[in-house]
Amino acid sequence: MTTSTDPTDVVTRFCAAWGEGDLDAVLAFFTADAVYHNIPLDPVNGVDQIRATIEGFSAGVDKVEFRVTNMATNGNVVLTERVDAFVTAARTIELPVMGTFEVTPDGKISAWRDYFDLNQFMSQMTPPTT
C-alpha cells in the first residue's frame, strides 16, 4: 500500500493518529529535525524533544483526540482549525487550537506550530477544588 505524500493527506492522517494512542505512530510523521512550537511556550527541536513535550502535556491523560473542523492548504503548508480533546478519568478537556504544519515533499512534517490560549488549557487541567 502506498502512503500519500500530499500535505493535506499527511496532516489528516497525523491528526487521526492521535486518537489511536500510539505515540510512536504520531512521531513517525516528523522529520528527524522537526520543530514543534506551542506558541505560548518555547519551540522544541527534533523528535526526542517533541516526544518529551508530548509526554509532558499528556501525562495522566487517557486519550487525546484532534477534532479538525476546518483545513486549508497552500502548497506544502496546511492550516487546521481544531478542538483538541484530552480525556481523563475525571473529565474531558477541550481546547480550541489553530495549527500550522509544513510538510516536506516526501510527506514528513518538518514544522508544527499550534496557537492556543495556555490559560484556558491550564485552568481545565487543574483539578477542581471542593
N, CA, C and O atoms as a Tinker XYZ file with bonds, in Angstrom:
   520  protein
     1  N      0.835000   -1.173000    0.000000    73     2
     2  CA     0.000000    0.000000    0.000000    64     1     3
     3  C      0.887000    1.246000    0.000000    63     2     4     5
     4  O      1.838000    1.337000    0.775000    81     3
     5  N      0.574000    2.185000   -0.857000    73     3     6
     6  CA     1.324000    3.425000   -0.953000    64     5     7
     7  C      0.691000    4.474000   -0.045000    63     6     8     9
     8  O     -0.530000    4.627000   -0.014000    81     7
     9  N      1.527000    5.185000    0.685000    73     7    10
    10  CA     1.057000    6.255000    1.551000    64     9    11
    11  C      1.228000    7.579000    0.818000    63    10    12    13
    12  O      2.303000    7.870000    0.294000    81    11
    13  N      0.179000    8.369000    0.784000    73    11    14
    14  CA     0.207000    9.648000    0.088000    64    13    15
    15  C      1.154000   10.625000    0.774000    63    14    16    17
    16  O      1.248000   10.670000    2.001000    81    15
    17  N      1.854000   11.405000   -0.043000    73    15    18
    18  CA     2.708000   12.473000    0.476000    64    17    19
    19  C      2.037000   13.841000    0.325000    63    18    20    21
    20  O      2.639000   14.870000    0.633000    81    19
    21  N      0.792000   13.848000   -0.148000    73    19    22
    22  CA     0.041000   15.089000   -0.276000    64    21    23
    23  C     -0.084000   15.743000    1.105000    63    22    24    25
    24  O     -0.518000   15.090000    2.054000    81    23
    25  N      0.290000   17.020000    1.230000    73    23    26
    26  CA     0.277000   17.668000    2.548000    64    25    27
    27  C     -1.057000   17.564000    3.291000    63    26    28    29
    28  O     -1.071000   17.330000    4.499000    81    27
    29  N     -2.167000   17.734000    2.588000    73    27    30
    30  CA    -3.472000   17.627000    3.237000    64    29    31
    31  C     -3.688000   16.225000    3.788000    63    30    32    33
    32  O     -4.155000   16.062000    4.915000    81    31
    33  N     -3.349000   15.211000    2.995000    73    31    34
    34  CA    -3.496000   13.824000    3.446000    64    33    35
    35  C     -2.592000   13.532000    4.640000    63    34    36    37
    36  O     -3.006000   12.870000    5.592000    81    35
    37  N     -1.361000   14.027000    4.587000    73    35    38
    38  CA    -0.411000   13.787000    5.684000    64    37    39
    39  C     -0.962000   14.351000    6.990000    63    38    40    41
    40  O     -0.972000   13.660000    8.008000    81    39
    41  N     -1.416000   15.589000    6.967000    73    39    42
    42  CA    -1.907000   16.226000    8.193000    64    41    43
    43  C     -3.212000   15.573000    8.657000    63    42    44    45
    44  O     -3.437000   15.436000    9.859000    81    43
    45  N     -4.059000   15.177000    7.732000    73    43    46
    46  CA    -5.289000   14.469000    8.103000    64    45    47
    47  C     -4.960000   13.170000    8.831000    63    46    48    49
    48  O     -5.566000   12.861000    9.858000    81    47
    49  N     -4.007000   12.412000    8.305000    73    47    50
    50  CA    -3.604000   11.150000    8.945000    64    49    51
    51  C     -2.917000   11.405000   10.286000    63    50    52    53
    52  O     -3.123000   10.661000   11.245000    81    51
    53  N     -2.102000   12.457000   10.348000    73    51    54
    54  CA    -1.431000   12.821000   11.595000    64    53    55
    55  C     -2.458000   13.126000   12.685000    63    54    56    57
    56  O     -2.350000   12.617000   13.801000    81    55
    57  N     -3.438000   13.940000   12.369000    73    55    58
    58  CA    -4.462000   14.297000   13.361000    64    57    59
    59  C     -5.253000   13.066000   13.797000    63    58    60    61
    60  O     -5.581000   12.927000   14.976000    81    59
    61  N     -5.559000   12.181000   12.866000    73    59    62
    62  CA    -6.289000   10.952000   13.204000    64    61    63
    63  C     -5.450000   10.025000   14.074000    63    62    64    65
    64  O     -5.987000    9.324000   14.931000    81    63
    65  N     -4.136000   10.017000   13.862000    73    63    66
    66  CA    -3.248000    9.117000   14.611000    64    65    67
    67  C     -3.277000    9.397000   16.108000    63    66    68    69
    68  O     -3.053000    8.489000   16.908000    81    67
    69  N     -3.547000   10.627000   16.495000    73    67    70
    70  CA    -3.597000   10.959000   17.922000    64    69    71
    71  C     -4.640000   10.130000   18.653000    63    70    72    73
    72  O     -4.415000    9.725000   19.794000    81    71
    73  N     -5.765000    9.872000   18.022000    73    71    74
    74  CA    -6.840000    9.124000   18.651000    64    73    75
    75  C     -6.535000    7.654000   18.850000    63    74    76    77
    76  O     -7.253000    6.961000   19.571000    81    75
    77  N     -5.474000    7.171000   18.214000    73    75    78
    78  CA    -5.113000    5.758000   18.329000    64    77    79
    79  C     -4.225000    5.477000   19.537000    63    78    80    81
    80  O     -4.006000    4.316000   19.882000    81    79
    81  N     -3.712000    6.522000   20.183000    73    79    82
    82  CA    -2.946000    6.339000   21.408000    64    81    83
    83  C     -1.564000    5.747000   21.233000    63    82    84    85
    84  O     -1.002000    5.203000   22.183000    81    83
    85  N     -1.000000    5.844000   20.025000    73    83    86
    86  CA     0.326000    5.279000   19.747000    64    85    87
    87  C      1.294000    6.428000   19.475000    63    86    88    89
    88  O      1.354000    6.941000   18.358000    81    87
    89  N      2.048000    6.829000   20.491000    73    87    90
    90  CA     2.954000    7.966000   20.353000    64    89    91
    91  C      4.000000    7.723000   19.276000    63    90    92    93
    92  O      4.352000    8.651000   18.548000    81    91
    93  N      4.502000    6.505000   19.156000    73    91    94
    94  CA     5.490000    6.216000   18.113000    64    93    95
    95  C      4.909000    6.445000   16.723000    63    94    96    97
    96  O      5.607000    6.937000   15.836000    81    95
    97  N      3.642000    6.096000   16.523000    73    95    98
    98  CA     2.993000    6.331000   15.230000    64    97    99
    99  C      2.863000    7.825000   14.959000    63    98   100   101
   100  O      3.042000    8.263000   13.822000    81    99
   101  N      2.556000    8.610000   15.984000    73    99   102
   102  CA     2.471000   10.065000   15.835000    64   101   103
   103  C      3.842000   10.632000   15.479000    63   102   104   105
   104  O      3.962000   11.452000   14.569000    81   103
   105  N      4.871000   10.194000   16.195000    73   103   106
   106  CA     6.225000   10.713000   15.970000    64   105   107
   107  C      6.783000   10.322000   14.611000    63   106   108   109
   108  O      7.659000   11.011000   14.088000    81   107
   109  N      6.299000    9.238000   14.031000    73   107   110
   110  CA     6.775000    8.790000   12.718000    64   109   111
   111  C      6.437000    9.788000   11.610000    63   110   112   113
   112  O      7.009000    9.712000   10.523000    81   111
   113  N      5.534000   10.704000   11.862000    73   111   114
   114  CA     5.172000   11.709000   10.862000    64   113   115
   115  C      6.224000   12.812000   10.733000    63   114   116   117
   116  O      6.209000   13.555000    9.752000    81   115
   117  N      7.133000   12.935000   11.698000    73   115   118
   118  CA     8.072000   14.054000   11.730000    64   117   119
   119  C      9.401000   13.739000   11.057000    63   118   120   121
   120  O      9.845000   12.591000   11.033000    81   119
   121  N     10.034000   14.785000   10.507000    73   119   122
   122  CA    11.432000   14.679000   10.105000    64   121   123
   123  C     12.269000   14.622000   11.382000    63   122   124   125
   124  O     11.805000   15.027000   12.449000    81   123
   125  N     13.486000   14.126000   11.277000    73   123   126
   126  CA    14.352000   13.997000   12.458000    64   125   127
   127  C     14.623000   15.346000   13.117000    63   126   128   129
   128  O     14.797000   15.424000   14.333000    81   127
   129  N     14.659000   16.414000   12.308000    73   127   130
   130  CA    14.981000   17.745000   12.833000    64   129   131
   131  C     13.762000   18.671000   12.905000    63   130   132   133
   132  O     13.905000   19.893000   12.888000    81   131
   133  N     12.583000   18.094000   12.983000    73   131   134
   134  CA    11.352000   18.886000   13.004000    64   133   135
   135  C     11.331000   19.859000   14.178000    63   134   136   137
   136  O     11.955000   19.630000   15.214000    81   135
   137  N     10.598000   20.948000   13.984000    73   135   138
   138  CA    10.402000   21.953000   15.030000    64   137   139
   139  C      8.925000   21.942000   15.416000    63   138   140   141
   140  O      8.048000   22.032000   14.557000    81   139
   141  N      8.663000   21.830000   16.715000    73   139   142
   142  CA     7.303000   21.863000   17.254000    64   141   143
   143  C      7.226000   23.068000   18.181000    63   142   144   145
   144  O      8.011000   23.200000   19.120000    81   143
   145  N      6.260000   23.948000   17.898000    73   143   146
   146  CA     6.153000   25.176000   18.688000    64   145   147
   147  C      4.715000   25.390000   19.129000    63   146   148   149
   148  O      3.855000   25.739000   18.321000    81   147
   149  N      4.462000   25.181000   20.401000    73   147   150
   150  CA     3.216000   25.633000   21.013000    64   149   151
   151  C      3.461000   27.104000   21.316000    63   150   152   153
   152  O      4.207000   27.433000   22.239000    81   151
   153  N      2.850000   27.975000   20.562000    73   151   154
   154  CA     3.218000   29.387000   20.540000    64   153   155
   155  C      3.276000   30.048000   21.918000    63   154   156   157
   156  O      4.099000   30.946000   22.096000    81   155
   157  N      2.465000   29.668000   22.900000    73   155   158
   158  CA     2.679000   30.303000   24.207000    64   157   159
   159  C      3.977000   29.859000   24.889000    63   158   160   161
   160  O      4.403000   30.483000   25.861000    81   159
   161  N      4.601000   28.807000   24.400000    73   159   162
   162  CA     5.788000   28.220000   25.026000    64   161   163
   163  C      6.973000   28.301000   24.072000    63   162   164   165
   164  O      6.833000   28.784000   22.948000    81   163
   165  N      8.125000   27.839000   24.505000    73   163   166
   166  CA     9.314000   27.819000   23.653000    64   165   167
   167  C      9.236000   26.665000   22.657000    63   166   168   169
   168  O      8.665000   25.621000   22.972000    81   167
   169  N      9.803000   26.835000   21.457000    73   167   170
   170  CA     9.819000   25.736000   20.488000    64   169   171
   171  C     10.754000   24.617000   20.943000    63   170   172   173
   172  O     11.691000   24.843000   21.709000    81   171
   173  N     10.480000   23.412000   20.456000    73   171   174
   174  CA    11.369000   22.278000   20.697000    64   173   175
   175  C     11.818000   21.746000   19.344000    63   174   176   177
   176  O     11.101000   21.843000   18.349000    81   175
   177  N     13.028000   21.179000   19.331000    73   175   178
   178  CA    13.635000   20.745000   18.075000    64   177   179
   179  C     13.979000   19.268000   18.127000    63   178   180   181
   180  O     14.567000   18.785000   19.095000    81   179
   181  N     13.603000   18.559000   17.073000    73   179   182
   182  CA    13.950000   17.152000   16.952000    64   181   183
   183  C     12.925000   16.240000   17.603000    63   182   184   185
   184  O     12.187000   16.639000   18.504000    81   183
   185  N     12.902000   15.009000   17.121000    73   183   186
   186  CA    11.895000   14.046000   17.554000    64   185   187
   187  C     11.996000   13.731000   19.048000    63   186   188   189
   188  O     10.970000   13.550000   19.703000    81   187
   189  N     13.205000   13.663000   19.595000    73   187   190
   190  CA    13.343000   13.352000   21.023000    64   189   191
   191  C     12.711000   14.435000   21.894000    63   190   192   193
   192  O     12.022000   14.126000   22.867000    81   191
   193  N     12.943000   15.707000   21.548000    73   191   194
   194  CA    12.336000   16.799000   22.322000    64   193   195
   195  C     10.826000   16.862000   22.103000    63   194   196   197
   196  O     10.068000   17.178000   23.020000    81   195
   197  N     10.400000   16.559000   20.881000    73   195   198
   198  CA     8.957000   16.528000   20.612000    64   197   199
   199  C      8.307000   15.436000   21.459000    63   198   200   201
   200  O      7.249000   15.654000   22.049000    81   199
   201  N      8.942000   14.258000   21.520000    73   199   202
   202  CA     8.420000   13.170000   22.350000    64   201   203
   203  C      8.296000   13.622000   23.808000    63   202   204   205
   204  O      7.254000   13.422000   24.433000    81   203
   205  N      9.343000   14.223000   24.342000    73   203   206
   206  CA     9.331000   14.656000   25.743000    64   205   207
   207  C      8.227000   15.679000   25.995000    63   206   208   209
   208  O      7.568000   15.638000   27.034000    81   207
   209  N      8.026000   16.583000   25.062000    73   207   210
   210  CA     6.981000   17.598000   25.211000    64   209   211
   211  C      5.601000   16.956000   25.218000    63   210   212   213
   212  O      4.765000   17.270000   26.066000    81   211
   213  N      5.368000   16.057000   24.268000    73   211   214
   214  CA     4.063000   15.386000   24.194000    64   213   215
   215  C      3.827000   14.548000   25.447000    63   214   216   217
   216  O      2.732000   14.562000   26.008000    81   215
   217  N      4.845000   13.824000   25.882000    73   215   218
   218  CA     4.700000   13.025000   27.101000    64   217   219
   219  C      4.395000   13.916000   28.302000    63   218   220   221
   220  O      3.636000   13.529000   29.190000    81   219
   221  N      4.985000   15.105000   28.326000    73   219   222
   222  CA     4.751000   16.028000   29.433000    64   221   223
   223  C      3.325000   16.522000   29.500000    63   222   224   225
   224  O      2.710000   16.492000   30.566000    81   223
   225  N      2.778000   16.984000   28.361000    73   223   226
   226  CA     1.429000   17.540000   28.432000    64   225   227
   227  C      0.344000   16.480000   28.406000    63   226   228   229
   228  O     -0.817000   16.778000   28.688000    81   227
   229  N      0.701000   15.246000   28.071000    73   227   230
   230  CA    -0.320000   14.198000   28.049000    64   229   231
   231  C     -0.225000   13.247000   29.246000    63   230   232   233
   232  O     -0.945000   12.251000   29.304000    81   231
   233  N      0.653000   13.549000   30.190000    73   231   234
   234  CA     0.757000   12.716000   31.398000    64   233   235
   235  C     -0.582000   12.727000   32.136000    63   234   236   237
   236  O     -1.160000   13.788000   32.369000    81   235
   237  N     -1.062000   11.559000   32.495000    73   235   238
   238  CA    -2.334000   11.449000   33.195000    64   237   239
   239  C     -3.548000   11.527000   32.295000    63   238   240   241
   240  O     -4.683000   11.517000   32.772000    81   239
   241  N     -3.313000   11.605000   30.989000    73   239   242
   242  CA    -4.406000   11.677000   30.021000    64   241   243
   243  C     -4.596000   10.288000   29.414000    63   242   244   245
   244  O     -3.633000    9.652000   28.985000    81   243
   245  N     -5.842000    9.826000   29.384000    73   243   246
   246  CA    -6.133000    8.500000   28.845000    64   245   247
   247  C     -6.192000    8.488000   27.321000    63   246   248   249
   248  O     -5.817000    7.502000   26.686000    81   247
   249  N     -6.663000    9.585000   26.739000    73   247   250
   250  CA    -6.813000    9.639000   25.284000    64   249   251
   251  C     -6.742000   11.086000   24.829000    63   250   252   253
   252  O     -7.203000   11.994000   25.521000    81   251
   253  N     -6.155000   11.286000   23.654000    73   251   254
   254  CA    -6.109000   12.604000   23.024000    64   253   255
   255  C     -6.760000   12.477000   21.653000    63   254   256   257
   256  O     -6.463000   11.548000   20.902000    81   255
   257  N     -7.635000   13.401000   21.332000    73   255   258
   258  CA    -8.263000   13.435000   20.013000    64   257   259
   259  C     -8.109000   14.825000   19.419000    63   258   260   261
   260  O     -8.291000   15.829000   20.108000    81   259
   261  N     -7.773000   14.875000   18.137000    73   259   262
   262  CA    -7.771000   16.135000   17.400000    64   261   263
   263  C     -9.026000   16.135000   16.537000    63   262   264   265
   264  O     -9.142000   15.338000   15.606000    81   263
   265  N     -9.960000   17.020000   16.840000    73   263   266
   266  CA   -11.186000   17.140000   16.049000    64   265   267
   267  C    -11.013000   18.320000   15.096000    63   266   268   269
   268  O    -11.139000   19.477000   15.496000    81   267
   269  N    -10.728000   18.021000   13.853000    73   267   270
   270  CA   -10.479000   19.058000   12.852000    64   269   271
   271  C    -11.814000   19.568000   12.330000    63   270   272   273
   272  O    -12.634000   18.796000   11.832000    81   271
   273  N    -12.025000   20.881000   12.450000    73   271   274
   274  CA   -13.263000   21.474000   11.952000    64   273   275
   275  C    -13.065000   22.146000   10.599000    63   274   276   277
   276  O    -13.995000   22.205000    9.794000    81   275
   277  N    -11.861000   22.652000   10.344000    73   275   278
   278  CA   -11.543000   23.261000    9.051000    64   277   279
   279  C    -10.077000   23.026000    8.735000    63   278   280   281
   280  O     -9.232000   22.965000    9.627000    81   279
   281  N     -9.794000   22.896000    7.437000    73   279   282
   282  CA    -8.421000   22.694000    6.989000    64   281   283
   283  C     -8.237000   23.448000    5.675000    63   282   284   285
   284  O     -9.112000   23.434000    4.809000    81   283
   285  N     -7.093000   24.100000    5.542000    73   283   286
   286  CA    -6.758000   24.810000    4.307000    64   285   287
   287  C     -5.305000   24.510000    3.967000    63   286   288   289
   288  O     -4.455000   24.399000    4.851000    81   287
   289  N     -5.037000   24.383000    2.682000    73   287   290
   290  CA    -3.688000   24.052000    2.235000    64   289   291
   291  C     -3.233000   25.057000    1.195000    63   290   292   293
   292  O     -3.983000   25.420000    0.290000    81   291
   293  N     -1.982000   25.504000    1.338000    73   291   294
   294  CA    -1.342000   26.368000    0.359000    64   293   295
   295  C      0.034000   25.781000    0.101000    63   294   296   297
   296  O      0.952000   25.976000    0.898000    81   295
   297  N      0.184000   25.067000   -0.999000    73   295   298
   298  CA     1.453000   24.401000   -1.285000    64   297   299
   299  C      1.729000   23.333000   -0.250000    63   298   300   301
   300  O      0.948000   22.395000   -0.088000    81   299
   301  N      2.849000   23.479000    0.455000    73   299   302
   302  CA     3.222000   22.477000    1.462000    64   301   303
   303  C      2.800000   22.876000    2.880000    63   302   304   305
   304  O      3.156000   22.199000    3.844000    81   303
   305  N      2.046000   23.971000    3.010000    73   303   306
   306  CA     1.610000   24.448000    4.324000    64   305   307
   307  C      0.129000   24.120000    4.510000    63   306   308   309
   308  O     -0.705000   24.421000    3.656000    81   307
   309  N     -0.174000   23.495000    5.649000    73   307   310
   310  CA    -1.549000   23.111000    5.965000    64   309   311
   311  C     -1.955000   23.801000    7.266000    63   310   312   313
   312  O     -1.243000   23.732000    8.268000    81   311
   313  N     -3.106000   24.463000    7.232000    73   311   314
   314  CA    -3.660000   25.116000    8.416000    64   313   315
   315  C     -4.838000   24.291000    8.922000    63   314   316   317
   316  O     -5.664000   23.829000    8.135000    81   315
   317  N     -4.910000   24.111000   10.228000    73   315   318
   318  CA    -6.036000   23.387000   10.811000    64   317   319
   319  C     -6.692000   24.237000   11.883000    63   318   320   321
   320  O     -6.020000   24.869000   12.698000    81   319
   321  N     -8.011000   24.240000   11.867000    73   319   322
   322  CA    -8.795000   24.756000   12.981000    64   321   323
   323  C     -9.323000   23.511000   13.674000    63   322   324   325
   324  O    -10.001000   22.691000   13.056000    81   323
   325  N     -9.006000   23.368000   14.978000    73   323   326
   326  CA    -9.311000   22.119000   15.665000    64   325   327
   327  C     -9.832000   22.390000   17.066000    63   326   328   329
   328  O     -9.723000   23.490000   17.606000    81   327
   329  N    -10.400000   21.339000   17.621000    73   327   330
   330  CA   -10.616000   21.258000   19.059000    64   329   331
   331  C     -9.857000   20.017000   19.496000    63   330   332   333
   332  O    -10.178000   18.905000   19.079000    81   331
   333  N     -8.855000   20.210000   20.332000    73   331   334
   334  CA    -8.089000   19.087000   20.865000    64   333   335
   335  C     -8.736000   18.672000   22.175000    63   334   336   337
   336  O     -8.934000   19.491000   23.073000    81   335
   337  N     -9.062000   17.393000   22.271000    73   335   338
   338  CA    -9.722000   16.860000   23.464000    64   337   339
   339  C     -8.750000   15.965000   24.218000    63   338   340   341
   340  O     -8.139000   15.064000   23.642000    81   339
   341  N     -8.618000   16.223000   25.498000    73   339   342
   342  CA    -7.763000   15.435000   26.390000    64   341   343
   343  C     -8.693000   14.749000   27.386000    63   342   344   345
   344  O     -9.294000   15.399000   28.241000    81   343
   345  N     -8.802000   13.433000   27.266000    73   343   346
   346  CA    -9.754000   12.668000   28.063000    64   345   347
   347  C     -9.031000   12.044000   29.254000    63   346   348   349
   348  O     -8.047000   11.322000   29.090000    81   347
   349  N     -9.531000   12.333000   30.446000    73   347   350
   350  CA    -9.015000   11.723000   31.674000    64   349   351
   351  C    -10.165000   10.954000   32.328000    63   350   352   353
   352  O    -11.306000   11.017000   31.871000    81   351
   353  N     -9.852000   10.239000   33.385000    73   351   354
   354  CA   -10.899000    9.504000   34.100000    64   353   355
   355  C    -11.941000   10.459000   34.673000    63   354   356   357
   356  O    -13.117000   10.110000   34.771000    81   355
   357  N    -11.516000   11.652000   35.049000    73   355   358
   358  CA   -12.417000   12.599000   35.713000    64   357   359
   359  C    -13.195000   13.494000   34.751000    63   358   360   361
   360  O    -14.320000   13.893000   35.053000    81   359
   361  N    -12.607000   13.814000   33.595000    73   359   362
   362  CA   -13.264000   14.779000   32.706000    64   361   363
   363  C    -12.597000   14.791000   31.333000    63   362   364   365
   364  O    -11.563000   14.160000   31.111000    81   363
   365  N    -13.227000   15.531000   30.424000    73   363   366
   366  CA   -12.659000   15.783000   29.106000    64   365   367
   367  C    -12.349000   17.269000   29.010000    63   366   368   369
   368  O    -13.209000   18.116000   29.254000    81   367
   369  N    -11.115000   17.568000   28.651000    73   367   370
   370  CA   -10.661000   18.943000   28.496000    64   369   371
   371  C    -10.655000   19.241000   27.005000    63   370   372   373
   372  O    -10.047000   18.507000   26.226000    81   371
   373  N    -11.324000   20.309000   26.605000    73   371   374
   374  CA   -11.383000   20.673000   25.195000    64   373   375
   375  C    -10.718000   22.023000   24.993000    63   374   376   377
   376  O    -10.982000   22.982000   25.719000    81   375
   377  N     -9.851000   22.079000   23.990000    73   375   378
   378  CA    -9.059000   23.278000   23.745000    64   377   379
   379  C     -9.135000   23.667000   22.270000    63   378   380   381
   380  O     -8.690000   22.900000   21.416000    81   379
   381  N     -9.689000   24.843000   21.945000    73   379   382
   382  CA    -9.656000   25.326000   20.567000    64   381   383
   383  C     -8.212000   25.646000   20.165000    63   382   384   385
   384  O     -7.472000   26.273000   20.923000    81   383
   385  N     -7.824000   25.208000   18.970000    73   383   386
   386  CA    -6.445000   25.354000   18.500000    64   385   387
   387  C     -6.442000   25.712000   17.018000    63   386   388   389
   388  O     -7.258000   25.211000   16.245000    81   387
   389  N     -5.520000   26.581000   16.636000    73   387   390
   390  CA    -5.183000   26.794000   15.226000    64   389   391
   391  C     -3.786000   26.235000   15.031000    63   390   392   393
   392  O     -2.861000   26.596000   15.758000    81   391
   393  N     -3.631000   25.359000   14.057000    73   391   394
   394  CA    -2.336000   24.734000   13.827000    64   393   395
   395  C     -1.823000   25.001000   12.425000    63   394   396   397
   396  O     -2.597000   25.091000   11.472000    81   395
   397  N     -0.510000   25.126000   12.311000    73   395   398
   398  CA     0.165000   25.289000   11.029000    64   397   399
   399  C      1.189000   24.177000   10.896000    63   398   400   401
   400  O      2.012000   23.967000   11.787000    81   399
   401  N      1.133000   23.468000    9.781000    73   399   402
   402  CA     2.042000   22.361000    9.517000    64   401   403
   403  C      2.781000   22.615000    8.210000    63   402   404   405
   404  O      2.178000   23.022000    7.217000    81   403
   405  N      4.083000   22.375000    8.217000    73   403   406
   406  CA     4.874000   22.415000    6.992000    64   405   407
   407  C      5.266000   20.983000    6.670000    63   406   408   409
   408  O      5.840000   20.283000    7.506000    81   407
   409  N      4.951000   20.549000    5.447000    73   407   410
   410  CA     5.152000   19.159000    5.044000    64   409   411
   411  C      6.190000   19.100000    3.929000    63   410   412   413
   412  O      6.120000   19.863000    2.965000    81   411
   413  N      7.149000   18.195000    4.065000    73   411   414
   414  CA     8.211000   18.028000    3.067000    64   413   415
   415  C      7.675000   17.262000    1.854000    63   414   416   417
   416  O      6.619000   16.634000    1.940000    81   415
   417  N      8.393000   17.308000    0.724000    73   415   418
   418  CA     7.945000   16.579000   -0.464000    64   417   419
   419  C      7.787000   15.070000   -0.239000    63   418   420   421
   420  O      7.001000   14.422000   -0.929000    81   419
   421  N      8.534000   14.509000    0.725000    73   419   422
   422  CA     8.401000   13.072000    0.988000    64   421   423
   423  C      7.339000   12.762000    2.044000    63   422   424   425
   424  O      7.264000   11.633000    2.530000    81   423
   425  N      6.518000   13.754000    2.402000    73   423   426
   426  CA     5.374000   13.509000    3.268000    64   425   427
   427  C      5.656000   13.497000    4.754000    63   426   428   429
   428  O      4.927000   12.857000    5.513000    81   427
   429  N      6.694000   14.188000    5.186000    73   427   430
   430  CA     7.014000   14.292000    6.610000    64   429   431
   431  C      6.723000   15.714000    7.094000    63   430   432   433
   432  O      6.816000   16.671000    6.325000    81   431
   433  N      6.375000   15.842000    8.353000    73   431   434
   434  CA     6.129000   17.155000    8.947000    64   433   435
   435  C      7.457000   17.702000    9.456000    63   434   436   437
   436  O      8.104000   17.100000   10.314000    81   435
   437  N      7.855000   18.858000    8.912000    73   435   438
   438  CA     9.124000   19.478000    9.318000    64   437   439
   439  C      8.918000   20.599000   10.330000    63   438   440   441
   440  O      9.846000   20.970000   11.048000    81   439
   441  N      7.709000   21.133000   10.386000    73   439   442
   442  CA     7.395000   22.182000   11.357000    64   441   443
   443  C      5.924000   22.093000   11.721000    63   442   444   445
   444  O      5.063000   21.863000   10.872000    81   443
   445  N      5.661000   22.281000   13.006000    73   443   446
   446  CA     4.289000   22.262000   13.528000    64   445   447
   447  C      4.183000   23.370000   14.564000    63   446   448   449
   448  O      4.896000   23.375000   15.567000    81   447
   449  N      3.272000   24.314000   14.300000    73   447   450
   450  CA     3.029000   25.411000   15.230000    64   449   451
   451  C      1.554000   25.399000   15.630000    63   450   452   453
   452  O      0.669000   25.375000   14.775000    81   451
   453  N      1.306000   25.416000   16.923000    73   451   454
   454  CA    -0.062000   25.486000   17.428000    64   453   455
   455  C     -0.250000   26.784000   18.199000    63   454   456   457
   456  O      0.598000   27.184000   18.997000    81   455
   457  N     -1.378000   27.427000   17.943000    73   455   458
   458  CA    -1.741000   28.680000   18.599000    64   457   459
   459  C     -2.981000   28.414000   19.455000    63   458   460   461
   460  O     -4.016000   27.991000   18.941000    81   459
   461  N     -2.873000   28.662000   20.751000    73   459   462
   462  CA    -3.987000   28.420000   21.659000    64   461   463
   463  C     -3.799000   29.258000   22.913000    63   462   464   465
   464  O     -2.755000   29.877000   23.118000    81   463
   465  N     -4.826000   29.264000   23.741000    73   463   466
   466  CA    -4.803000   30.011000   24.999000    64   465   467
   467  C     -4.299000   29.083000   26.102000    63   466   468   469
   468  O     -5.029000   28.204000   26.560000    81   467
   469  N     -3.066000   29.277000   26.523000    73   467   470
   470  CA    -2.463000   28.424000   27.543000    64   469   471
   471  C     -3.235000   28.490000   28.859000    63   470   472   473
   472  O     -3.379000   27.474000   29.539000    81   471
   473  N     -3.733000   29.666000   29.224000    73   471   474
   474  CA    -4.501000   29.791000   30.466000    64   473   475
   475  C     -5.771000   28.947000   30.426000    63   474   476   477
   476  O     -6.164000   28.354000   31.430000    81   475
   477  N     -6.406000   28.900000   29.261000    73   475   478
   478  CA    -7.609000   28.081000   29.126000    64   477   479
   479  C     -7.275000   26.604000   29.339000    63   478   480   481
   480  O     -8.022000   25.885000   30.003000    81   479
   481  N     -6.159000   26.156000   28.777000    73   479   482
   482  CA    -5.730000   24.767000   28.945000    64   481   483
   483  C     -5.399000   24.476000   30.408000    63   482   484   485
   484  O     -5.880000   23.494000   30.973000    81   483
   485  N     -4.585000   25.326000   31.011000    73   483   486
   486  CA    -4.140000   25.091000   32.388000    64   485   487
   487  C     -5.307000   25.130000   33.378000    63   486   488   489
   488  O     -5.337000   24.350000   34.330000    81   487
   489  N     -6.257000   26.026000   33.160000    73   487   490
   490  CA    -7.393000   26.107000   34.082000    64   489   491
   491  C     -8.248000   24.846000   34.013000    63   490   492   493
   492  O     -8.852000   24.452000   35.010000    81   491
   493  N     -8.301000   24.216000   32.851000    73   491   494
   494  CA    -9.056000   22.972000   32.731000    64   493   495
   495  C     -8.274000   21.778000   33.279000    63   494   496   497
   496  O     -8.872000   20.802000   33.733000    81   495
   497  N     -6.948000   21.850000   33.239000    73   495   498
   498  CA    -6.112000   20.756000   33.738000    64   497   499
   499  C     -6.055000   20.731000   35.265000    63   498   500   501
   500  O     -5.834000   19.676000   35.861000    81   499
   501  N     -6.251000   21.876000   35.891000    73   499   502
   502  CA    -6.186000   21.960000   37.347000    64   501   503
   503  C     -7.413000   21.285000   37.948000    63   502   504   505
   504  O     -8.541000   21.625000   37.591000    81   503
   505  N     -7.210000   20.339000   38.849000    73   503   506
   506  CA    -8.367000   19.672000   39.462000    64   505   507
   507  C     -9.239000   20.679000   40.202000    63   506   508   509
   508  O     -8.730000   21.599000   40.841000    81   507
   509  N    -10.551000   20.502000   40.114000    73   507   510
   510  CA   -11.444000   21.424000   40.826000    64   509   511
   511  C    -11.266000   21.288000   42.336000    63   510   512   513
   512  O    -11.001000   20.202000   42.852000    81   511
   513  N    -11.417000   22.406000   43.026000    73   511   514
   514  CA   -11.321000   22.377000   44.490000    64   513   515
   515  C    -12.711000   22.144000   45.071000    63   514   516   517
   516  O    -13.720000   22.549000   44.494000    81   515
   517  N    -12.739000   21.497000   46.197000    73   515   518
   518  CA   -14.046000   21.211000   46.821000    64   517   519
   519  C    -14.273000   22.061000   48.036000    63   518   520
   520  O    -15.317000   21.952000   48.680000    81   519
